Amino acid sequence: MEFIRRRLGLILRTLVSVLLITWLLNKMNLPVLWPILATVRVSWLIAGFLVFTPVMFVISWRWRMLLGVHGVHMRYWRTFELTMIGQFFSAFLLGTTGGDVIKIFYVARAVPERKAAVAFTVIVDRVIGLVALLLFGVALSFTQLGLLFSRHDTKILTCLFYLFALGGVVGSVLACVGPYLLTNHKVRSFLERLPLGKRSASLFSAYETTARAIGVNVLALLGSLPSHFCSVIMGCCVLRSLNIPLAPLPFCASLVMVNMLIALPITISGIGWREWMFIQFFSLIGIDKEHAFAFSMTYFALNLIWSLLGGPFYFLYRHETHAPAPNVEEVEPLLSR
């Protein structure tokens, strides 16, 4: 029972993934779907795979900068190695952020004297990447709101995306003014009375140090945009591989919004949830559900290959305390040390 209780979220999300995929396949015209997948143009898939290459290097560079704010000057190769390990586990854990749990675990082992600080940089790195994705999506979709609001389902998804965008802006502003609020004795006393407050003095310190490094944060934000651009170009290559006509702005806006919304831990790696959203958005630009489903699975397959490339990095990773992948319960205490 304890095993089931600890993994109830994983079990439920796996069930949702299976049910969604089964439901979508039942709505597909399978005799139409299989030929679409069978006639994919491999040359465009190879191009899409190669276009994604800079993304992992950009993410590693961004994270290494954030570590430097805390005086942790890790070799670039080590940050790249840990980034690939996180990418590997993101294919199997919840949402698209599950790999961050693994990164936190191993970077805390790599820098045991600064566990809370280095663990916090993983969270900040993810947040900055998501904020950049939100800004990129807003820029692409703003001129397409009339189209995106023309159907009920896409209207709800677009509003959800813009709600996240608003939250990202508000959160960014609060993060910037937070260090000044923490200088207020009453505010700090209140936070220390919270459940984790007494154990998280080092976490508050890590937050203050990160928030005051405004120049580094802005550079990391701007540096994230090319990686999202590469993801969009990869999507365009997948579209061409399936011989689907390209409507540039609506397609790019839809792709970025879906990439953001699959970060929600609804299903395993976004499976099922991603396919349903692509079907809804692509219907706006005349792409039928079979082609939309084929695109989603092919796009996911390319991302999955990149994730699996992180496997050798995990199995060859050398650390004196290297052990099998941790549970989430093992990671939480690291943020209070």
ZAMARGU-4260 file (C-alpha; in steps of 0.2 Angstrom, whole numbers, plus 5000, padded with zeros to 4 digits):
<rodrens>
0) 5000/5000/5000 | 5014/5012/5004 | 5022/5009/4987 | 5005/5013/4979 | 5002/5028/4990
5) 5019/5036/4985 | 5017/5033/4967 | 4998/5037/4966 | 5001/5053/4955 | 5012/5043/4943
10) 4999/5029/4942 | 4985/5042/4939 | 4994/5051/4925 | 4999/5035/4917 | 4981/5030/4916
15) 4976/5047/4909 | 4989/5046/4896 | 4983/5028/4891 | 4964/5034/4891 | 4968/5049/4881
20) 4978/5040/4867 | 4965/5026/4866 | 4951/5039/4865 | 4960/5049/4851 | 4964/5033/4841
25) 4946/5028/4842 | 4942/5044/4834 | 4955/5043/4821 | 4953/5036/4803 | 4967/5023/4805
30) 4967/5018/4787 | 4972/5036/4783 | 4984/5038/4798 | 4995/5024/4794 | 5000/5029/4776
35) 5004/5047/4783 | 5017/5039/4795 | 5023/5027/4782 | 5027/5040/4769 | 5037/5052/4781
40) 5052/5060/4773 | 5067/5055/4783 | 5078/5069/4776 | 5067/5082/4784 | 5067/5072/4801
45) 5086/5072/4801 | 5086/5091/4798 | 5074/5093/4812 | 5085/5082/4823 | 5100/5092/4819
50) 5092/5109/4821 | 5088/5105/4839 | 5106/5102/4843 | 5110/5119/4850 | 5096/5118/4863
55) 5105/5107/4875 | 5121/5118/4874 | 5111/5134/4877 | 5102/5126/4892 | 5118/5120/4899
60) 5126/5138/4897 | 5111/5146/4905 | 5112/5135/4920 | 5131/5137/4922 | 5128/5156/4923
65) 5116/5154/4937 | 5127/5142/4946 | 5141/5156/4945 | 5130/5168/4954 | 5132/5157/4969
70) 5151/5155/4967 | 5149/5138/4960 | 5160/5137/4945 | 5157/5120/4938 | 5165/5115/4922
75) 5154/5117/4906 | 5155/5098/4902 | 5149/5094/4920 | 5134/5105/4918 | 5130/5098/4900
80) 5132/5081/4907 | 5119/5084/4921 | 5108/5093/4909 | 5108/5077/4897 | 5104/5066/4912
85) 5089/5077/4917 | 5084/5077/4899 | 5085/5058/4899 | 5073/5056/4914 | 5061/5069/4908
90) 5055/5056/4895 | 5049/5045/4909 | 5043/5056/4924 | 5028/5068/4926 | 5025/5082/4913
95) 5041/5089/4905 | 5049/5095/4921 | 5052/5078/4930 | 5070/5078/4924 | 5073/5093/4935
100) 5071/5082/4951 | 5085/5071/4945 | 5096/5086/4941 | 5093/5093/4958 | 5098/5077/4966
105) 5114/5075/4957 | 5120/5093/4957 | 5117/5093/4976 | 5128/5077/4977 | 5141/5086/4966
110) 5142/5101/4977 | 5137/5095/4994 | 5143/5111/5003 | 5130/5121/4994 | 5116/5110/4992
115) 5101/5122/4994 | 5110/5135/4982 | 5113/5123/4968 | 5097/5115/4970 | 5088/5132/4969
120) 5097/5136/4952 | 5089/5121/4944 | 5072/5128/4949 | 5077/5146/4943 | 5084/5139/4927
125) 5067/5130/4923 | 5057/5146/4928 | 5068/5157/4916 | 5066/5145/4902 | 5047/5145/4904
130) 5046/5164/4906 | 5056/5165/4889 | 5044/5152/4881 | 5029/5162/4887 | 5036/5179/4880
135) 5040/5170/4864 | 5022/5163/4863 | 5014/5179/4867 | 5024/5188/4853 | 5020/5174/4840
140) 5001/5173/4845 | 4996/5191/4848 | 4992/5194/4830 | 4983/5177/4829 | 4970/5180/4843
145) 4956/5181/4831 | 4959/5164/4824 | 4964/5156/4841 | 4948/5163/4849 | 4937/5156/4834
150) 4934/5139/4842 | 4928/5135/4860 | 4942/5123/4864 | 4956/5133/4857 | 4949/5149/4866
155) 4951/5140/4882 | 4968/5134/4879 | 4974/5151/4873 | 4966/5159/4888 | 4975/5146/4899
160) 4992/5150/4890 | 4989/5169/4893 | 4985/5166/4911 | 5001/5158/4913 | 5010/5172/4904
165) 5001/5185/4916 | 5007/5174/4930 | 5025/5174/4923 | 5025/5193/4922 | 5018/5195/4940
170) 5030/5182/4947 | 5045/5190/4938 | 5041/5207/4946 | 5038/5199/4963 | 5054/5190/4962
175) 5064/5206/4958 | 5056/5215/4973 | 5057/5200/4984 | 5074/5203/4992 | 5069/5221/4997
180) 5053/5214/5005 | 5063/5201/5015 | 5073/5215/5023 | 5056/5219/5032 | 5057/5210/5049
185) 5038/5207/5049 | 5038/5199/5032 | 5053/5188/5036 | 5046/5183/5052 | 5030/5178/5044
190) 5039/5167/5031 | 5049/5159/5044 | 5033/5153/5053 | 5028/5144/5037 | 5030/5125/5037
195) 5046/5125/5028 | 5052/5142/5034 | 5062/5137/5049 | 5072/5124/5039 | 5074/5135/5024
200) 5086/5149/5029 | 5098/5144/5016 | 5085/5143/5003 | 5080/5161/5007 | 5098/5166/5005
205) 5099/5157/4988 | 5084/5166/4982 | 5091/5183/4988 | 5107/5180/4979 | 5099/5175/4963
210) 5086/5189/4963 | 5099/5202/4965 | 5109/5196/4950 | 5097/5205/4938 | 5110/5206/4924
215) 5113/5187/4924 | 5095/5184/4924 | 5091/5195/4910 | 5105/5188/4900 | 5099/5170/4904
220) 5081/5175/4898 | 5087/5182/4882 | 5099/5168/4879 | 5084/5156/4881 | 5075/5163/4866
225) 5086/5155/4853 | 5083/5137/4860 | 5064/5140/4858 | 5067/5146/4841 | 5076/5130/4837
230) 5061/5120/4844 | 5050/5129/4832 | 5061/5126/4817 | 5062/5108/4822 | 5043/5108/4822
235) 5043/5116/4804 | 5054/5102/4798 | 5043/5088/4805 | 5028/5097/4796 | 5037/5097/4780
240) 5042/5078/4783 | 5023/5074/4783 | 5020/5085/4768 | 5008/5096/4777 | 5007/5114/4771
245) 5014/5127/4782 | 5004/5142/4789 | 5019/5150/4798 | 5012/5162/4811 | 4997/5151/4816
250) 5008/5135/4817 | 5022/5143/4826 | 5010/5151/4839 | 5001/5134/4842 | 5017/5125/4844
255) 5024/5136/4857 | 5008/5136/4867 | 5007/5117/4866 | 5025/5116/4872 | 5021/5127/4887
260) 5005/5119/4892 | 5012/5101/4892 | 5023/5107/4906 | 5008/5104/4917 | 5009/5087/4925
265) 4993/5080/4918 | 5000/5065/4909 | 5017/5056/4907 | 5028/5067/4896 | 5013/5076/4890
270) 5007/5060/4880 | 4989/5061/4875 | 4987/5079/4881 | 4999/5085/4868 | 4990/5076/4854
275) 4973/5082/4859 | 4979/5100/4859 | 4988/5099/4842 | 4972/5092/4835 | 4962/5107/4842
280) 4975/5120/4836 | 4978/5113/4819 | 4960/5111/4815 | 4960/5131/4814 | 4972/5130/4799
285) 4964/5116/4790 | 4975/5101/4796 | 4964/5086/4799 | 4965/5076/4815 | 4975/5062/4807
290) 4989/5073/4801 | 4989/5083/4817 | 4990/5067/4827 | 5004/5061/4816 | 5013/5077/4818
295) 5012/5076/4837 | 5019/5059/4838 | 5033/5062/4826 | 5038/5078/4835 | 5037/5069/4851
300) 5048/5055/4844 | 5062/5067/4839 | 5061/5075/4857 | 5061/5057/4864 | 5077/5053/4854
305) 5086/5068/4861 | 5080/5062/4879 | 5086/5045/4876 | 5103/5052/4871 | 5105/5057/4889
310) 5105/5038/4894 | 5123/5035/4891 | 5127/5051/4901 | 5118/5044/4915 | 5125/5027/4915
315) 5143/5033/4912 | 5141/5047/4925 | 5155/5046/4938 | 5152/5051/4956 | 5158/5043/4972
320) 5140/5043/4978 | 5132/5038/4962 | 5117/5027/4964 | 5100/5023/4955 | 5088/5037/4951
325) 5081/5045/4967 | 5063/5046/4972 | 5055/5064/4974 | 5054/5061/4993 | 5074/5061/4993
330) 5075/5077/4984 | 5063/5088/4995 | 5075/5089/5010 | 5089/5096/4999 | 5080/5112/4998
335) 5081/5115/5017 | 5099/5112/5019
</rodrens>
